[in-house]
Amino acid sequence: MRWIIVGVILIAVATLIYRMQVKKKATSRAQRVVQMSAHRKKATKLRNQPCSFCRKKSAKLSYYSDENGSVVGVCQTCKPHAERRALMRL
């Protein structure tokens, strides 16, 4: 009779330890999640990129593919120059 009680207690303790380990892993995974709202706020501050032709920083660039297939970001003032070169718009 004692062995049955000891066995039940050991099973209960093992189950308790297992549940604590699972809960610990779940909380550690939750801590590694990145909040996208904070990331978006940082990205909006760094929006000004230089134009590929005049190198002025512009908030809005139009993107084209040049003759070599690389991407070119063009500001509004250099846009006619890119269209004269017949660059494909992306």
Secondary structure, 3 states (H helix, E strand, C coil): CHHHHHHHHHHHHHHHHHHHHHHHHHHHHHHCCCCHHHHHHHHHHCCCEECCCCCCEECCCEEEECCCCCEEEECCCCHHHHHHCCCEEC
